[in-house]
Amino acid sequence: MTTEQQAEKTRKLYWIATEQCNLGCRYCYYNTALKDRMKTKPIPIEEKLKVIEEAKEFFDEIIFTGGEALLDPDIYVLVQAAKEQGLKVDVLTNGVLLTSENCQKLVDLKVDCVSISLDSLDVGINDAQRGKTAMVRQGIENLLAIKSPEMVMEIMMTVTRKNIYSIKDMVDFCFENNLNLWLDPVEINPDAKKVKRFDLTLMDEEEKRILAEAFEYWVEKSGESPLSLYSQACLQLIAGEKATGISCDMGTDHFVLNPDGGLTPCFSREDINYGNVFNDGLIAVMGNMLIDEKQPELQNAACVALGCVCMTMVTEHDPYSNNY
């Protein structure tokens, strides 16, 4: 990556608005004990808005996620405040709450990107992994019907051993509806026997071939050649090999804000906590020298794994590219 490209990189804050969720995805890291839910007290909206005010000094974009971001009663107030600060705003949702009314709110607030989780167009497969397929598909239709041309819609498909045959149909669906698509290989807790059937690392040779062909189809259809690097890295990790070509911006340009206010470098490294932004303020926490001390360790991407957000850095993934 050139110096000019580095200077143009978007600085992102992944804000976990809530850990509450209205789905029970079988492979979810909360449901399979890969990650523990935080028991946090409600944070006054004034404290959240203070973080939004200070965010523009360090970030270009806020990605509200969860749990289910739309379950946070303050979500629309936070989105409005972030937009007023000139920040790009993404909302990651499972789609269940994309009612006509809520979609209109997102459109009126000029949300830049809405990413919706959907694992298959096949109701049986998606219900087996996530549930409530009919509500999610209706939510997608609701937003498609009223969104502005400027709003990007993206489908986030978690790839498991059970839905690899659904990828090509999802690629075609997104192409036909001008939706971006992101394929995210699932990370499975090896100690959780009930989700072994979803584990990509247990695929046989035929399944590996199907997955490789599906990734290739996605890359060709999208017209984005850098996705081939990402696809290659995914297949390497699934095979238990060291992924090549990966760099990590987590903890350097990108950070994660937890519901309790703790600022961490990424979703996987909660062992590194820079401080609490609700207690001390974002400016003070971002000025913590621990951030500078930890950057070299994080940039080595030594902790990269399936499901790791830094995997997207291999392509400098940009949901605003409108690749379809």
N, C-alpha and C positions, 0 to 999 in steps of 0.2 A: 504494500500500500504506500502511495506517495505521501509526502508531507502535506500537499494540498488536499488530498483526500482525507487525511487525518484531521485537518483543520475544519473540514466540512462535516465531520461526523456529528450526528444528532445526539445530544445528551438527554438520556431518558431516565425518568423516575417511575418505577413500577410500584404503584400504590395499592397494597392489598386493603381494599376498602372494608372488607369484612371477611371472616372465615365461615360465616353461615352460608348454607347452600340448600337449594330446594330440589337437588338431584342426589342420587346415591351411586355415582359412577363406580363400577366394579373395581377398576384399577386405580382409583383416586389415591394419592399418597396419604391423605387423611384416613381413608377407609382401610388401607392396608398397612398402616403404622409406619410408613416411610417418614412421616412427619406428624408431630403432635399439634393439635389445635391449641391455640392460646386462649386462656380464659381472661378476656379483657373487659374492663368496665367501659361503658359508653364514654366517648371523648366529646367534650363540649364543642359545638360547631365553631365557636370563636377560635379555639386552639387549632383546629383543622384549617380554618381560613388564614390564620397567621402563617402556616406552612406554605399555603398557596402563594401568599404575598412574597415570601422569600424565595420561592422556587425558581422564579424567573432569573435569578442571579446565577443559578447553577445548571438549569435544565431548559431544554427547548420543547420537551414533550412529556406529558404525564399519561401513563397507561393505567387506568383504573381496572383492577382485577379482583379476584377473590380466591376462595369461595365464589359466591355469585354477587358481583358488584352491584347489580340493580336491587339487591336486598338491603343495601345501606340506605337508611331513610334520608341521609344527607347527600346522596350521590348527585342529584341534579343541581343542588346549591354549589357543590364543589366543582362540578363541570362548568357551570356558569362563571364562577370565580376564576377558574383557570383560563377560560377563553378570554375573559376581560383583561387578564394579565398578558395576553398575546401568546399563550402556549398552545401548541397542538395538543389535542385530547383524543385518546383512544379509549374505548370501553370494551372490555372483554366480557362476554356473557354466554351463558349456556342456551339462551334464546327463549327460555320458558316464559319470561316476563316481557317479551316483546309484543305486548298488546298494541292495538292501534293507538291508544292514548299515550303509552310510554314511547312508542316510535315517534309520535308527533313531538314529544318533548325533546328527544334526541336530535331531531331535525331542526326544531326551532332554536336549540342551543348551538347549532352548527358544529356538532361533534364531527371530528375529522375522519375517524375510522371506527367502525363497529365490527369487532371480530366475534363470530358466532361458532360455538363448538358443535360439530356434527360429524359422527364417525361413519355413517353409511346412509345411502338413500334407501336401503332395504330396511323396512321397519323392524323386522325380526332381529336383524344384526344390531342395529342402533339401540333398540330397546334392551337387548341383552347386555350391552355395554354401558349405556347411559340412561335410557328410559325417556318417556314422554316425547317420542318422536313426532307425533302429530302436532303437538303444541309448538315444538321448535320449528317445524316446517311452516306452520302458519305464521309464526313470528318472522321468519325470513320473508315470506310473501308480504306481510304487513309493511315491513321496512322497505322492501323493493318498490312497493307501490307509491311511496311518498318521498323517498329520499331525494336529495338534490344531486345534481351531476357531480358536485364537488365531494360529496361524502363517499368514502371508500367502504365497501363491504367485503369482508374476508371470512372464509370458512376455515376454521381450525380443525383439522382432522387428526385425531390421535390414532396412530397406526398400531394395530395389534396383530397377533397371529390370526385372529378371527375375522378381520376385515380387509386383509390384503387384496382379496378378490373384488373389493368395492372401490378401489382407488381409481381405476380408469373411468368408471361411471361418474365418480365425483369430479374428476377432472373435466369431463364433458359437460356436466351440469354447471360447473362454475364458468366454463367458457361460454356456454349458451346464455347465461344470465349476467355476464360481465362482473363476476365475483372473483376476487383474488382467492387463492388457495394456498394454505400452508400445511405441509405434512409433518407431523411431530411424532416420531417413534416413541412408544410407551416405555416408561421405566417401571419395572416390576420388582417389588420387594421379594427377594428369593426365599424368604421365610414364610411368605403368605401362600399356602398351598391352594387356597380357593381361587387364586387368579393365575395359576400356572398355565392355564389354557390360553392366556393372552400373551404369554412370554415369547417375544420375537427370537430370543436366543435359542429357543427349543425347536425352531423350524427345521423341517427336513430339506433335502436338496431341491425338491420340486417347489416347495414354498419359497425358498430363497430365490429361485429363478423367477417366480411370479412377482415377488416384491421388487427385484432388480428391474424387471421389465416395466413395472408400474411406475417406478421412479423415473425411468428413462422416458416414458410416455408423458409424465408430468413436465419434465424438463423441456421436451420438444414442443409440447403444446403451449407452454408458457412463453417460450421464446427467450428465456433468460438463461444464458449459458452458465453464469456463476452457480446456478442451482445444481449443476452437475458435481461441483465440489462438495456441496452440502450432501447430496445423495451418496457420494462416495464415502464421506465421513460417517454417515449413518450406517451404511453397510459394513464398514470396517468395525465400528463399535458393536454392531450386532454379532459379528463374527469373533468378538473378543480381541480384536486387534487394536493397536494404538491409532487413533484417528490422526490424519495428516492435514495440514493446511488450516488448522484452527487457531485463532487468536481469541482473546477474551477481553471484552470491554467492561465486564461486570466488576464493580469496585473501582473503576477508573472514570469512565464516562457515564456508566449506567449503575443505578443503585435500586435497592428494594426497601420500601417503607412498610413496616408491619403494622397491623391494627393497633398495637399498643404504643406505637411511636418509635420503636427501635429501627434504626437504619443499618442495613446489612449490605454486603457487596452483591449478594445474589440469593436466589431462593434456596440454594443448596448449602450455603455457608453461614448458617445462623450462629456458628461458633465465633464468627467475627462480628462484633457489634460495636459500631462507632459511637453510639450514644442515643439518647431519646429526644427526638425533635419536639415532642409536645412539652417536655420538661425544660429543655435547654434552648430550643429554637434551632431551626435548620442551619442558619448561618454559623452558629457556634459549633454544631456537630460536624458540618462540612469542613470546618477549620481544624478539626481534630487531626493531630499529626499521625495518628494511627493509620489514616487513609493513605498517606504517602508511604508509610512504612510497609504496608501490605500490598501495594500495587505490583511490585515485581513478582511476588509469589502468585498473585492472581493472574497476571498476564501470561504466565507460563501455561495456563489452562491445564494444570496437572490434575485437577479434579473433574475434568470433563466426563460426562456420562450421557447415556440416552435420557432424553427428557430435559437435558440441561439447556438453559436459555442461551448460553454462550455458543451453542451449536449454530445459532442463526448468524453469528458473526462471520462464519466461514464464507457467507455470500453477501455480507452487509445487507441482509434482508430488509427491504423497505416496503411496508404495506401500502404506501402511497404510489407505488410504481404502476398500479393498474395494469398488471401483466396480462390480464385478459381484457 
